[in-house]
């Protein structure tokens, strides 16, 4: 299937591992030029070096929890190739402060907003003007199942990801008439370094193996996942790739769940 995006330039945040990395890989395989970014200079450059076997990729370290990092990314991305970015995939984010709601202070909440909501705001603000000028753009923001099915120990993260979902809808209304399509994806329990760390922690706390920690999580916290496994990064990336393509030209303002059935309601 020709996705109609060969030769375009994409910016992928959170791209040194997991779902961001796999999305970058698939974009490169479709002939898209990629600007890769993440917070750690060594890791993002190493990722770009590996991805270079698939196509043209350049990398820059940027901390998107502050405006300075977003400015660094925008300046680099706009000068990286002979064309300006018309695809943005914002996959950056962390779980952040977790635990009992009453024990999480303002700093924990603000960290969640700065790392899980504001990077989407800042990158969209940086790259949508160029997309409007080009008359074509694709923005895919990473939300989460938590946005519509919050887990009580992750309320700051859940609230921030609900904000991302709302942001995508609002941006789709504002800039759809200019040819800029904006959607959000909602992964659930994907095999990434983030969930690896969560399972490592749970295994140590429960005195069980890593695999047993996954099984317990599926049984106790994710009973809706009918495949009874964690998802794969490439399964999420495939959906992101489609939403970035010309084939998705009538899809905007959508909240696409890639969750194996984890969310157990029709709405959301």
Buried (B, 14 or more C-beta within 10 A) or exposed (E): EEBEBEEBBBBBBBBBBBBBBBBBBBBBEBBBBBBBBBBEEEBBBEBBEEBBEBBBBBBBBBBBBBEEBBEBBBEBBBEBBEEBBBBBBBBBBBBBBBEEEEEBEEEBBBBBBBBBBBBBBBBBEBBBBBBBEBEBBBBBBBBBBBBBBBBEBBBBBBBBBBBBBBBBBEBBEEBBEBBBBBBBBBBBBBBBEBBBEBBEEBBEEEEBEEEBBBBBBBEEBBEBBEEEBBBBBBBBBBBBBBBBBEBBEEBBBBBBBBBBEBBEEEEB
